[in-house]
Amino acid sequence: MSTPEAPKKRKPNPALMKPVQPDDVLAAVVGSTPLPRGELTKKIWDHIKKHGLQDQANKRMINADDALKAIFGGKSQVSMFEMTKLVSNHVK
């Protein structure tokens, strides 16, 4: 009888672990120190939850306050998926 193999542990993607530098617009929300992308997204979500910016009718949509509107290119509402694309325009 063969013993079942243990499931392989997933390795974190090194590109996501590499710290990126937020520009001045993004730094207003997440701070100016370099952060890995995962931490960056987490801080943006903390801001969204703290200020109640997730749309109540459609939870996939984010309503922008003044700080987020600058990051979102002036849009007052974006989807979660669009948000990550727009945020990547503000990292070096």
Backbone as XML, in Angstrom:
<?xml version="1.0"?>
<chain id="A" units="angstrom">
  <residue number="1" name="MET">
    <atom name="N" x="0.832" y="-1.197" z="0.000"/>
    <atom name="CA" x="0.000" y="0.000" z="0.000"/>
    <atom name="C" x="0.872" y="1.254" z="0.000"/>
  </residue>
  <residue number="2" name="SER">
    <atom name="N" x="0.482" y="2.214" z="-0.792"/>
    <atom name="CA" x="1.233" y="3.465" z="-0.810"/>
    <atom name="C" x="0.561" y="4.469" z="0.118"/>
  </residue>
  <residue number="3" name="THR">
    <atom name="N" x="1.373" y="5.272" z="0.757"/>
    <atom name="CA" x="0.813" y="6.277" z="1.657"/>
    <atom name="C" x="0.498" y="7.535" z="0.849"/>
  </residue>
  <residue number="4" name="PRO">
    <atom name="N" x="-0.603" y="8.215" z="1.179"/>
    <atom name="CA" x="-0.952" y="9.424" z="0.425"/>
    <atom name="C" x="0.088" y="10.519" z="0.673"/>
  </residue>
  <residue number="5" name="GLU">
    <atom name="N" x="0.426" y="11.235" z="-0.399"/>
    <atom name="CA" x="1.405" y="12.315" z="-0.278"/>
    <atom name="C" x="0.773" y="13.529" z="0.403"/>
  </residue>
  <residue number="6" name="ALA">
    <atom name="N" x="1.562" y="14.202" z="1.180"/>
    <atom name="CA" x="1.080" y="15.419" z="1.826"/>
    <atom name="C" x="0.895" y="16.489" z="0.751"/>
  </residue>
  <residue number="7" name="PRO">
    <atom name="N" x="-0.148" y="17.322" z="0.870"/>
    <atom name="CA" x="-0.335" y="18.375" z="-0.141"/>
    <atom name="C" x="0.857" y="19.325" z="-0.128"/>
  </residue>
  <residue number="8" name="LYS">
    <atom name="N" x="1.244" y="19.754" z="-1.322"/>
    <atom name="CA" x="2.397" y="20.648" z="-1.442"/>
    <atom name="C" x="2.004" y="22.039" z="-0.965"/>
  </residue>
  <residue number="9" name="LYS">
    <atom name="N" x="2.900" y="22.629" z="-0.184"/>
    <atom name="CA" x="2.655" y="23.990" z="0.289"/>
    <atom name="C" x="2.860" y="24.957" z="-0.855"/>
  </residue>
  <residue number="10" name="ARG">
    <atom name="N" x="1.980" y="25.941" z="-0.960"/>
    <atom name="CA" x="2.083" y="26.941" z="-2.005"/>
    <atom name="C" x="3.130" y="27.974" z="-1.627"/>
  </residue>
  <residue number="11" name="LYS">
    <atom name="N" x="4.054" y="28.237" z="-2.527"/>
    <atom name="CA" x="5.086" y="29.233" z="-2.253"/>
    <atom name="C" x="4.549" y="30.618" z="-2.601"/>
  </residue>
  <residue number="12" name="PRO">
    <atom name="N" x="4.817" y="31.625" z="-1.752"/>
    <atom name="CA" x="4.367" y="32.970" z="-2.098"/>
    <atom name="C" x="5.113" y="33.475" z="-3.332"/>
  </residue>
  <residue number="13" name="ASN">
    <atom name="N" x="4.424" y="34.225" z="-4.143"/>
    <atom name="CA" x="5.012" y="34.781" z="-5.347"/>
    <atom name="C" x="6.031" y="35.858" z="-4.949"/>
  </residue>
  <residue number="14" name="PRO">
    <atom name="N" x="7.313" y="35.670" z="-5.324"/>
    <atom name="CA" x="8.328" y="36.652" z="-4.912"/>
    <atom name="C" x="8.041" y="38.069" z="-5.420"/>
  </residue>
  <residue number="15" name="ALA">
    <atom name="N" x="7.387" y="38.186" z="-6.562"/>
    <atom name="CA" x="7.071" y="39.520" z="-7.092"/>
    <atom name="C" x="6.098" y="40.251" z="-6.174"/>
  </residue>
  <residue number="16" name="LEU">
    <atom name="N" x="5.209" y="39.511" z="-5.526"/>
    <atom name="CA" x="4.246" y="40.139" z="-4.617"/>
    <atom name="C" x="4.870" y="40.480" z="-3.269"/>
  </residue>
  <residue number="17" name="MET">
    <atom name="N" x="5.990" y="39.847" z="-2.955"/>
    <atom name="CA" x="6.644" y="40.081" z="-1.668"/>
    <atom name="C" x="7.643" y="41.246" z="-1.741"/>
  </residue>
  <residue number="18" name="LYS">
    <atom name="N" x="8.038" y="41.640" z="-2.948"/>
    <atom name="CA" x="9.027" y="42.703" z="-3.127"/>
    <atom name="C" x="8.388" y="44.057" z="-2.796"/>
  </residue>
  <residue number="19" name="PRO">
    <atom name="N" x="9.007" y="44.819" z="-1.905"/>
    <atom name="CA" x="8.423" y="46.125" z="-1.557"/>
    <atom name="C" x="8.400" y="47.078" z="-2.753"/>
  </residue>
  <residue number="20" name="VAL">
    <atom name="N" x="7.306" y="47.809" z="-2.869"/>
    <atom name="CA" x="7.165" y="48.826" z="-3.910"/>
    <atom name="C" x="6.993" y="50.176" z="-3.225"/>
  </residue>
  <residue number="21" name="GLN">
    <atom name="N" x="7.410" y="51.228" z="-3.907"/>
    <atom name="CA" x="7.353" y="52.581" z="-3.339"/>
    <atom name="C" x="6.078" y="53.287" z="-3.807"/>
  </residue>
  <residue number="22" name="PRO">
    <atom name="N" x="5.150" y="53.613" z="-2.880"/>
    <atom name="CA" x="3.957" y="54.370" z="-3.283"/>
    <atom name="C" x="4.329" y="55.801" z="-3.655"/>
  </residue>
  <residue number="23" name="ASP">
    <atom name="N" x="3.650" y="56.364" z="-4.663"/>
    <atom name="CA" x="3.882" y="57.770" z="-5.002"/>
    <atom name="C" x="3.149" y="58.656" z="-3.985"/>
  </residue>
  <residue number="24" name="ASP">
    <atom name="N" x="3.257" y="59.972" z="-4.144"/>
    <atom name="CA" x="2.691" y="60.902" z="-3.157"/>
    <atom name="C" x="1.181" y="60.765" z="-3.008"/>
  </residue>
  <residue number="25" name="VAL">
    <atom name="N" x="0.492" y="60.501" z="-4.114"/>
    <atom name="CA" x="-0.976" y="60.375" z="-4.085"/>
    <atom name="C" x="-1.375" y="59.153" z="-3.260"/>
  </residue>
  <residue number="26" name="LEU">
    <atom name="N" x="-0.738" y="58.021" z="-3.523"/>
    <atom name="CA" x="-1.047" y="56.783" z="-2.800"/>
    <atom name="C" x="-0.550" y="56.855" z="-1.355"/>
  </residue>
  <residue number="27" name="ALA">
    <atom name="N" x="0.556" y="57.544" z="-1.135"/>
    <atom name="CA" x="1.124" y="57.666" z="0.214"/>
    <atom name="C" x="0.158" y="58.360" z="1.183"/>
  </residue>
  <residue number="28" name="ALA">
    <atom name="N" x="-0.746" y="59.184" z="0.663"/>
    <atom name="CA" x="-1.736" y="59.848" z="1.515"/>
    <atom name="C" x="-2.650" y="58.829" z="2.198"/>
  </residue>
  <residue number="29" name="VAL">
    <atom name="N" x="-2.811" y="57.650" z="1.586"/>
    <atom name="CA" x="-3.678" y="56.606" z="2.151"/>
    <atom name="C" x="-2.864" y="55.545" z="2.884"/>
  </residue>
  <residue number="30" name="VAL">
    <atom name="N" x="-1.744" y="55.093" z="2.299"/>
    <atom name="CA" x="-1.017" y="53.939" z="2.841"/>
    <atom name="C" x="0.291" y="54.282" z="3.553"/>
  </residue>
  <residue number="31" name="GLY">
    <atom name="N" x="0.711" y="55.527" z="3.498"/>
    <atom name="CA" x="1.996" y="55.908" z="4.087"/>
    <atom name="C" x="3.077" y="55.914" z="3.018"/>
  </residue>
  <residue number="32" name="SER">
    <atom name="N" x="4.214" y="56.530" z="3.324"/>
    <atom name="CA" x="5.236" y="56.736" z="2.296"/>
    <atom name="C" x="6.346" y="55.693" z="2.301"/>
  </residue>
  <residue number="33" name="THR">
    <atom name="N" x="6.296" y="54.719" z="3.227"/>
    <atom name="CA" x="7.350" y="53.704" z="3.257"/>
    <atom name="C" x="7.061" y="52.612" z="2.232"/>
  </residue>
  <residue number="34" name="PRO">
    <atom name="N" x="8.113" y="52.018" z="1.641"/>
    <atom name="CA" x="7.907" y="50.922" z="0.679"/>
    <atom name="C" x="7.217" y="49.728" z="1.348"/>
  </residue>
  <residue number="35" name="LEU">
    <atom name="N" x="6.255" y="49.140" z="0.636"/>
    <atom name="CA" x="5.473" y="48.003" z="1.151"/>
    <atom name="C" x="5.347" y="46.928" z="0.085"/>
  </residue>
  <residue number="36" name="PRO">
    <atom name="N" x="5.237" y="45.640" z="0.500"/>
    <atom name="CA" x="4.875" y="44.618" z="-0.481"/>
    <atom name="C" x="3.449" y="44.871" z="-0.982"/>
  </residue>
  <residue number="37" name="ARG">
    <atom name="N" x="3.152" y="44.426" z="-2.188"/>
    <atom name="CA" x="1.827" y="44.682" z="-2.776"/>
    <atom name="C" x="0.681" y="44.174" z="-1.906"/>
  </residue>
  <residue number="38" name="GLY">
    <atom name="N" x="0.875" y="43.037" z="-1.263"/>
    <atom name="CA" x="-0.173" y="42.486" z="-0.392"/>
    <atom name="C" x="-0.499" y="43.425" z="0.755"/>
  </residue>
  <residue number="39" name="GLU">
    <atom name="N" x="0.537" y="43.968" z="1.381"/>
    <atom name="CA" x="0.345" y="44.925" z="2.480"/>
    <atom name="C" x="-0.308" y="46.207" z="1.975"/>
  </residue>
  <residue number="40" name="LEU">
    <atom name="N" x="0.090" y="46.632" z="0.785"/>
    <atom name="CA" x="-0.456" y="47.841" z="0.172"/>
    <atom name="C" x="-1.972" y="47.699" z="0.002"/>
  </residue>
  <residue number="41" name="THR">
    <atom name="N" x="-2.385" y="46.570" z="-0.564"/>
    <atom name="CA" x="-3.812" y="46.309" z="-0.779"/>
    <atom name="C" x="-4.545" y="46.233" z="0.555"/>
  </residue>
  <residue number="42" name="LYS">
    <atom name="N" x="-3.925" y="45.605" z="1.542"/>
    <atom name="CA" x="-4.534" y="45.480" z="2.871"/>
    <atom name="C" x="-4.775" y="46.863" z="3.485"/>
  </residue>
  <residue number="43" name="LYS">
    <atom name="N" x="-3.798" y="47.760" z="3.347"/>
    <atom name="CA" x="-3.950" y="49.114" z="3.909"/>
    <atom name="C" x="-5.049" y="49.895" z="3.196"/>
  </residue>
  <residue number="44" name="ILE">
    <atom name="N" x="-5.174" y="49.692" z="1.888"/>
    <atom name="CA" x="-6.253" y="50.362" z="1.151"/>
    <atom name="C" x="-7.598" y="49.840" z="1.641"/>
  </residue>
  <residue number="45" name="TRP">
    <atom name="N" x="-7.703" y="48.528" z="1.840"/>
    <atom name="CA" x="-8.951" y="47.948" z="2.346"/>
    <atom name="C" x="-9.252" y="48.426" z="3.762"/>
  </residue>
  <residue number="46" name="ASP">
    <atom name="N" x="-8.213" y="48.582" z="4.582"/>
    <atom name="CA" x="-8.424" y="49.118" z="5.935"/>
    <atom name="C" x="-9.043" y="50.517" z="5.848"/>
  </residue>
  <residue number="47" name="HIS">
    <atom name="N" x="-8.544" y="51.335" z="4.909"/>
    <atom name="CA" x="-9.071" y="52.687" z="4.697"/>
    <atom name="C" x="-10.537" y="52.621" z="4.233"/>
  </residue>
  <residue number="48" name="ILE">
    <atom name="N" x="-10.821" y="51.708" z="3.309"/>
    <atom name="CA" x="-12.184" y="51.560" z="2.775"/>
    <atom name="C" x="-13.151" y="51.162" z="3.898"/>
  </residue>
  <residue number="49" name="LYS">
    <atom name="N" x="-12.746" y="50.203" z="4.724"/>
    <atom name="CA" x="-13.617" y="49.731" z="5.807"/>
    <atom name="C" x="-13.783" y="50.781" z="6.899"/>
  </residue>
  <residue number="50" name="LYS">
    <atom name="N" x="-12.680" y="51.462" z="7.241"/>
    <atom name="CA" x="-12.714" y="52.490" z="8.290"/>
    <atom name="C" x="-13.686" y="53.612" z="7.935"/>
  </residue>
  <residue number="51" name="HIS">
    <atom name="N" x="-13.743" y="53.986" z="6.652"/>
    <atom name="CA" x="-14.594" y="55.083" z="6.211"/>
    <atom name="C" x="-15.906" y="54.612" z="5.582"/>
  </residue>
  <residue number="52" name="GLY">
    <atom name="N" x="-16.199" y="53.302" z="5.627"/>
    <atom name="CA" x="-17.464" y="52.770" z="5.101"/>
    <atom name="C" x="-17.670" y="53.047" z="3.625"/>
  </residue>
  <residue number="53" name="LEU">
    <atom name="N" x="-16.632" y="52.810" z="2.807"/>
    <atom name="CA" x="-16.697" y="53.180" z="1.395"/>
    <atom name="C" x="-17.134" y="52.046" z="0.469"/>
  </residue>
  <residue number="54" name="GLN">
    <atom name="N" x="-17.352" y="50.853" z="1.030"/>
    <atom name="CA" x="-17.834" y="49.756" z="0.185"/>
    <atom name="C" x="-19.323" y="49.973" z="-0.070"/>
  </residue>
  <residue number="55" name="ASP">
    <atom name="N" x="-19.716" y="49.923" z="-1.340"/>
    <atom name="CA" x="-21.109" y="50.171" z="-1.711"/>
    <atom name="C" x="-22.016" y="49.132" z="-1.052"/>
  </residue>
  <residue number="56" name="GLN">
    <atom name="N" x="-23.089" y="49.581" z="-0.414"/>
    <atom name="CA" x="-23.979" y="48.654" z="0.296"/>
    <atom name="C" x="-24.838" y="47.821" z="-0.652"/>
  </residue>
  <residue number="57" name="ALA">
    <atom name="N" x="-25.243" y="48.403" z="-1.771"/>
    <atom name="CA" x="-26.089" y="47.691" z="-2.729"/>
    <atom name="C" x="-25.285" y="46.672" z="-3.523"/>
  </residue>
  <residue number="58" name="ASN">
    <atom name="N" x="-24.073" y="47.032" z="-3.932"/>
    <atom name="CA" x="-23.222" y="46.147" z="-4.719"/>
    <atom name="C" x="-21.847" y="46.123" z="-4.055"/>
  </residue>
  <residue number="59" name="LYS">
    <atom name="N" x="-21.585" y="45.085" z="-3.265"/>
    <atom name="CA" x="-20.372" y="45.001" z="-2.443"/>
    <atom name="C" x="-19.088" y="44.978" z="-3.263"/>
  </residue>
  <residue number="60" name="ARG">
    <atom name="N" x="-19.175" y="44.719" z="-4.564"/>
    <atom name="CA" x="-17.971" y="44.704" z="-5.404"/>
    <atom name="C" x="-17.515" y="46.103" z="-5.786"/>
  </residue>
  <residue number="61" name="MET">
    <atom name="N" x="-18.337" y="47.087" z="-5.517"/>
    <atom name="CA" x="-18.017" y="48.467" z="-5.893"/>
    <atom name="C" x="-17.481" y="49.244" z="-4.688"/>
  </residue>
  <residue number="62" name="ILE">
    <atom name="N" x="-16.510" y="50.106" z="-4.960"/>
    <atom name="CA" x="-15.907" y="50.952" z="-3.933"/>
    <atom name="C" x="-16.253" y="52.405" z="-4.256"/>
  </residue>
  <residue number="63" name="ASN">
    <atom name="N" x="-16.865" y="53.101" z="-3.292"/>
    <atom name="CA" x="-17.166" y="54.518" z="-3.442"/>
    <atom name="C" x="-15.945" y="55.294" z="-2.959"/>
  </residue>
  <residue number="64" name="ALA">
    <atom name="N" x="-15.455" y="56.200" z="-3.769"/>
    <atom name="CA" x="-14.217" y="56.911" z="-3.442"/>
    <atom name="C" x="-14.477" y="58.148" z="-2.595"/>
  </residue>
  <residue number="65" name="ASP">
    <atom name="N" x="-13.651" y="58.309" z="-1.538"/>
    <atom name="CA" x="-13.613" y="59.593" z="-0.840"/>
    <atom name="C" x="-12.554" y="60.438" z="-1.555"/>
  </residue>
  <residue number="66" name="ASP">
    <atom name="N" x="-12.226" y="61.608" z="-1.024"/>
    <atom name="CA" x="-11.286" y="62.496" z="-1.723"/>
    <atom name="C" x="-9.915" y="61.842" z="-1.933"/>
  </residue>
  <residue number="67" name="ALA">
    <atom name="N" x="-9.426" y="61.126" z="-0.908"/>
    <atom name="CA" x="-8.105" y="60.495" z="-1.008"/>
    <atom name="C" x="-8.104" y="59.403" z="-2.075"/>
  </residue>
  <residue number="68" name="LEU">
    <atom name="N" x="-9.153" y="58.585" z="-2.102"/>
    <atom name="CA" x="-9.216" y="57.497" z="-3.088"/>
    <atom name="C" x="-9.515" y="58.019" z="-4.487"/>
  </residue>
  <residue number="69" name="LYS">
    <atom name="N" x="-10.284" y="59.091" z="-4.575"/>
    <atom name="CA" x="-10.619" y="59.652" z="-5.888"/>
    <atom name="C" x="-9.345" y="60.045" z="-6.644"/>
  </residue>
  <residue number="70" name="ALA">
    <atom name="N" x="-8.349" y="60.555" z="-5.916"/>
    <atom name="CA" x="-7.070" y="60.916" z="-6.535"/>
    <atom name="C" x="-6.366" y="59.665" z="-7.070"/>
  </residue>
  <residue number="71" name="ILE">
    <atom name="N" x="-6.445" y="58.571" z="-6.328"/>
    <atom name="CA" x="-5.827" y="57.309" z="-6.753"/>
    <atom name="C" x="-6.584" y="56.715" z="-7.941"/>
  </residue>
  <residue number="72" name="PHE">
    <atom name="N" x="-7.904" y="56.842" z="-7.926"/>
    <atom name="CA" x="-8.756" y="56.243" z="-8.961"/>
    <atom name="C" x="-8.885" y="57.109" z="-10.205"/>
  </residue>
  <residue number="73" name="GLY">
    <atom name="N" x="-8.049" y="58.115" z="-10.347"/>
    <atom name="CA" x="-8.079" y="58.949" z="-11.544"/>
    <atom name="C" x="-9.332" y="59.803" z="-11.658"/>
  </residue>
  <residue number="74" name="GLY">
    <atom name="N" x="-9.883" y="60.234" z="-10.524"/>
    <atom name="CA" x="-11.046" y="61.117" z="-10.522"/>
    <atom name="C" x="-12.385" y="60.396" z="-10.539"/>
  </residue>
  <residue number="75" name="LYS">
    <atom name="N" x="-12.375" y="59.064" z="-10.644"/>
    <atom name="CA" x="-13.636" y="58.312" z="-10.657"/>
    <atom name="C" x="-14.228" y="58.275" z="-9.256"/>
  </residue>
  <residue number="76" name="SER">
    <atom name="N" x="-15.545" y="58.391" z="-9.165"/>
    <atom name="CA" x="-16.189" y="58.382" z="-7.851"/>
    <atom name="C" x="-16.530" y="56.963" z="-7.396"/>
  </residue>
  <residue number="77" name="GLN">
    <atom name="N" x="-16.524" y="56.006" z="-8.334"/>
    <atom name="CA" x="-16.806" y="54.618" z="-7.963"/>
    <atom name="C" x="-16.065" y="53.685" z="-8.923"/>
  </residue>
  <residue number="78" name="VAL">
    <atom name="N" x="-15.405" y="52.654" z="-8.355"/>
    <atom name="CA" x="-14.715" y="51.654" z="-9.168"/>
    <atom name="C" x="-15.005" y="50.269" z="-8.596"/>
  </residue>
  <residue number="79" name="SER">
    <atom name="N" x="-14.799" y="49.232" z="-9.426"/>
    <atom name="CA" x="-14.956" y="47.864" z="-8.926"/>
    <atom name="C" x="-13.676" y="47.461" z="-8.205"/>
  </residue>
  <residue number="80" name="MET">
    <atom name="N" x="-13.760" y="46.409" z="-7.384"/>
    <atom name="CA" x="-12.589" y="45.907" z="-6.667"/>
    <atom name="C" x="-11.468" y="45.562" z="-7.636"/>
  </residue>
  <residue number="81" name="PHE">
    <atom name="N" x="-11.833" y="44.982" z="-8.768"/>
    <atom name="CA" x="-10.844" y="44.507" z="-9.739"/>
    <atom name="C" x="-10.172" y="45.685" z="-10.447"/>
  </residue>
  <residue number="82" name="GLU">
    <atom name="N" x="-10.962" y="46.697" z="-10.742"/>
    <atom name="CA" x="-10.424" y="47.897" z="-11.376"/>
    <atom name="C" x="-9.512" y="48.638" z="-10.388"/>
  </residue>
  <residue number="83" name="MET">
    <atom name="N" x="-9.849" y="48.562" z="-9.102"/>
    <atom name="CA" x="-9.077" y="49.253" z="-8.076"/>
    <atom name="C" x="-7.622" y="48.793" z="-8.080"/>
  </residue>
  <residue number="84" name="THR">
    <atom name="N" x="-7.363" y="47.499" z="-8.148"/>
    <atom name="CA" x="-5.992" y="47.002" z="-8.112"/>
    <atom name="C" x="-5.195" y="47.493" z="-9.316"/>
  </residue>
  <residue number="85" name="LYS">
    <atom name="N" x="-5.863" y="47.574" z="-10.475"/>
    <atom name="CA" x="-5.201" y="48.074" z="-11.683"/>
    <atom name="C" x="-4.858" y="49.562" z="-11.526"/>
  </residue>
  <residue number="86" name="LEU">
    <atom name="N" x="-5.766" y="50.334" z="-10.983"/>
    <atom name="CA" x="-5.533" y="51.763" z="-10.805"/>
    <atom name="C" x="-4.459" y="52.046" z="-9.750"/>
  </residue>
  <residue number="87" name="VAL">
    <atom name="N" x="-4.428" y="51.219" z="-8.710"/>
    <atom name="CA" x="-3.432" y="51.393" z="-7.653"/>
    <atom name="C" x="-2.033" y="51.127" z="-8.204"/>
  </residue>
  <residue number="88" name="SER">
    <atom name="N" x="-1.904" y="50.155" z="-9.113"/>
    <atom name="CA" x="-0.576" y="49.823" z="-9.644"/>
    <atom name="C" x="0.024" y="50.977" z="-10.460"/>
  </residue>
  <residue number="89" name="ASN">
    <atom name="N" x="-0.801" y="51.936" z="-10.885"/>
    <atom name="CA" x="-0.288" y="53.120" z="-11.583"/>
    <atom name="C" x="0.446" y="54.060" z="-10.618"/>
  </residue>
  <residue number="90" name="HIS">
    <atom name="N" x="0.266" y="53.839" z="-9.312"/>
    <atom name="CA" x="0.814" y="54.753" z="-8.313"/>
    <atom name="C" x="1.974" y="54.150" z="-7.522"/>
  </residue>
  <residue number="91" name="VAL">
    <atom name="N" x="2.570" y="53.060" z="-8.034"/>
    <atom name="CA" x="3.744" y="52.483" z="-7.361"/>
    <atom name="C" x="4.938" y="52.511" z="-8.286"/>
  </residue>
  <residue number="92" name="LYS">
    <atom name="N" x="6.115" y="52.592" z="-7.695"/>
    <atom name="CA" x="7.348" y="52.645" z="-8.488"/>
    <atom name="C" x="8.107" y="51.350" z="-8.290"/>
  </residue>
</chain>
